[in-house]
Amino acid sequence: MNEPAGVWEYVRGFENLSLCDWPGRATCIIFLGGCNLRCPTCHNHQLAWDMQSLPVIDHAHIKSYLRDRAGWLDGVTVTGGEPTQIHGVGELLYEIKRFGLPVKVDTNGMRPDIVKDLLHCKLADVFAVDVKGPYGKYPALTGQAVSEIAARHNLERIFEMAASLPDAFYFRTTRVPGLTDGDMEIAQSYLPPEFELKIQQYVPPRRTPEHAQPDNETRRQIGDVVI
C-alpha cells in the first residue's frame, strides 16, 4: 500500500457541522485515516484500516471552509482513525490553529509522547481520550494490538497530564459487548479524582456500503460524513 505524500492526504472525511461531538460547541470534524489499533467493534473500520478505499478530501476546500466559517464555529475536532499516529499531524493542527479556532483531538491515548508535544506546542486545546476498559482486557478489545502492560504504561502517563491540566482532557468509553458494570467501575478508578468517565452505549457498526445512521452519542461513522 502506498503511503500518503503529506499529512493532508490522510484526510478522508469532513463533516461541516456537529453539535454533539464537542460538548457545548458547534464544530466541524476532520477525519484522518489509519489507526494503530484493530478493535473488533470499530465503527470507522474502513477509515481506520482501509483508508486508501476512501477519497482524499481537498485540503483547499477545508481551509476555505474554515476561513469563511471561523466566525461562527466554536472549534474543530480532529479524529480518526488515530490522529496521533500520523507523522506530521502537528503541521495539520498548526494550519487549523491559524484560523483562530480551538482544536480537539480524539485519541486512544497510546501515544502519550505525541499528546505531550501537541500540548506543549499549543497545537491542541483538548484531548478526548477513549479508555477501552480495564487494562487486562486491552488485548481483546484492541485486536491484540495493545498489551496490558502497554495500556497501563501509556494511559497512566495520559492521566498524569490530565491531573496537571484538567481542562485539556476528558475521558470516555464505549460499553462494547463483553464489558460489565464492574469493568466500567475499574476503568473509572484509573482516572484522576476530578474526572468522570463518560459511558457511551454501543451501537453495532454496519459492514455494508449503505449510508450509516448516527447513534445518540458522540461516535461517528465515516458513512455519516459530508465529503
C-alpha positions in Angstrom: 0.0 0.0 0.0 1.4 3.4 -1.0 1.9 5.9 1.8 0.2 9.3 1.5 2.6 12.0 0.3 1.7 14.5 3.0 -0.3 14.9 6.2 -3.3 16.4 4.4 -3.6 13.2 2.3 -4.6 11.4 5.4 -7.8 13.5 5.4 -10.5 11.1 4.2 -13.6 12.7 5.7 -15.0 16.1 6.6 -18.2 16.9 8.4 -19.3 20.6 8.1 -21.1 20.8 11.4 -21.6 18.8 14.6 -23.5 20.0 17.6 -22.8 16.9 19.7 -19.1 16.0 19.2 -17.5 18.6 21.5 -20.0 19.2 24.4 -21.4 22.7 24.3 -19.7 23.7 21.0 -20.6 23.9 17.3 -17.7 22.3 15.5 -16.6 20.8 12.2 -14.9 17.4 12.1 -11.8 16.4 10.2 -11.3 12.6 9.8 -7.8 11.2 9.4 -7.2 7.7 8.1 -5.2 5.0 9.7 -5.1 3.5 13.2 -2.6 1.7 15.4 -5.4 -0.5 16.9 -7.6 -3.2 15.5 -10.6 -3.0 17.7 -13.1 -5.7 16.6 -16.0 -3.3 17.3 -14.6 -0.3 15.5 -17.3 2.0 13.9 -14.8 3.5 11.5 -13.2 0.3 10.3 -12.9 1.4 6.7 -11.3 4.7 7.7 -9.0 3.1 10.2 -7.8 0.1 8.3 -8.5 0.7 4.6 -8.3 4.5 4.1 -7.0 4.0 0.5 -10.5 3.0 -0.4 -11.8 6.4 0.5 -11.2 9.6 -1.4 -8.8 12.3 -0.2 -10.7 15.4 0.8 -9.3 18.5 -0.9 -7.4 20.5 1.7 -8.1 23.7 -0.2 -11.9 23.1 0.4 -11.4 22.5 4.1 -9.2 25.6 4.5 -11.7 27.7 2.6 -14.5 26.5 4.8 -12.5 27.2 8.0 -11.7 30.7 6.7 -15.3 31.5 5.8 -16.9 30.0 8.9 -14.3 30.8 11.6 -16.6 33.5 13.0 -19.4 31.1 13.9 -17.6 27.8 14.6 -16.6 27.1 18.2 -13.8 24.7 17.2 -12.5 21.9 15.1 -12.4 18.2 16.0 -9.6 16.1 14.5 -10.4 12.4 14.8 -9.7 9.1 13.1 -8.6 6.6 12.9 -5.9 7.7 15.3 -4.5 11.2 14.7 -1.5 10.9 17.0 0.0 8.0 14.9 0.3 10.2 11.8 3.7 11.7 11.2 3.4 15.4 10.8 0.0 15.7 12.4 1.3 18.8 14.2 1.6 20.5 10.8 -2.1 20.0 10.1 -3.1 21.2 13.6 -0.9 24.3 13.1 -2.6 25.2 9.9 -6.0 24.8 11.6 -5.0 26.9 14.5 -4.0 29.7 12.2 -7.7 30.3 11.6 -8.1 31.1 15.3 -10.1 28.1 16.2 -9.7 25.8 19.2 -8.8 22.2 18.4 -10.0 19.0 20.0 -8.1 15.8 19.2 -9.7 12.4 19.7 -7.2 9.8 20.7 -6.8 6.3 22.1 -4.0 7.5 24.4 -1.4 5.0 23.2 1.0 7.8 22.0 1.4 9.9 25.2 4.6 11.5 23.9 2.7 12.9 20.9 -0.1 14.2 23.2 2.5 15.9 25.4 4.3 17.5 22.4 1.0 18.8 20.9 0.0 20.3 24.3 3.4 21.8 24.8 3.4 23.4 21.3 -0.2 24.6 21.9 -1.4 22.8 18.8 -4.4 21.2 20.6 -6.6 22.6 23.3 -8.5 19.5 24.4 -8.0 15.7 24.1 -10.9 13.3 24.2 -9.4 10.1 25.3 -11.0 6.7 24.7 -10.4 4.4 27.6 -11.3 1.0 26.2 -11.8 -0.8 29.5 -9.7 -2.5 32.2 -6.0 -2.8 31.3 -6.3 -6.6 31.4 -8.9 -6.6 28.6 -6.9 -4.3 26.2 -5.5 -7.2 24.2 -9.0 -8.5 23.3 -10.5 -5.0 23.0 -7.8 -3.8 20.5 -7.4 -6.9 18.4 -4.2 -7.9 20.2 -2.6 -4.5 19.2 -2.0 -3.4 22.8 -0.8 -5.5 25.7 -2.0 -5.0 29.3 1.4 -3.6 30.2 1.5 -1.1 27.3 -2.1 0.0 28.1 -1.2 0.7 31.7 2.0 2.5 30.9 0.6 4.8 28.2 -2.7 5.6 29.9 -1.0 6.3 33.3 1.1 8.9 31.5 -2.1 10.4 30.0 -3.7 10.5 33.4 -0.7 12.3 34.9 -1.0 15.0 32.2 -4.7 15.3 32.9 -4.2 15.7 36.6 -1.9 18.7 35.8 -4.1 20.1 33.0 -7.6 19.1 33.9 -9.2 21.5 31.3 -7.3 19.8 28.5 -8.8 16.3 28.8 -11.9 14.4 29.1 -12.4 10.6 29.1 -15.0 8.3 27.6 -15.6 4.7 26.9 -17.9 2.7 24.8 -19.6 -0.3 26.5 -18.9 -2.8 23.8 -20.1 -6.5 24.2 -18.1 -8.3 26.9 -17.7 -5.3 29.2 -19.5 -5.4 32.5 -20.6 -2.9 35.2 -17.6 -4.0 37.1 -15.3 -3.2 34.1 -16.8 0.3 33.9 -16.0 0.8 37.6 -12.5 -0.4 37.1 -11.9 2.0 34.2 -13.4 4.9 36.1 -11.0 4.1 39.0 -8.0 4.7 36.7 -8.9 8.4 36.2 -7.7 11.3 38.4 -10.2 12.0 41.1 -11.8 15.1 39.5 -12.7 13.2 36.3 -15.8 11.2 35.3 -15.7 8.6 32.6 -18.4 9.2 30.1 -20.0 5.9 29.1 -21.3 5.6 25.6 -23.7 2.8 24.6 -22.5 0.5 21.9 -24.3 0.5 18.5 -23.1 -2.2 16.2 -21.4 -0.8 13.1 -22.8 -1.6 9.7 -20.5 -3.7 7.4 -22.2 -2.7 4.2 -21.8 0.3 1.9 -25.2 1.7 3.0 -25.3 5.1 4.4 -24.9 4.7 8.2 -27.3 6.1 10.7 -25.8 8.2 13.5 -26.3 6.9 17.1 -27.2 9.1 20.0 -23.7 9.6 21.3 -20.6 11.2 20.0 -19.3 8.3 17.9 -19.2 9.0 14.2 -19.1 6.6 11.3 -17.5 7.6 8.0 -20.8 6.9 6.3 -22.2 10.0 8.1 -19.5 12.3 6.8 -20.0 15.0 4.3 -17.2 14.7 1.8 
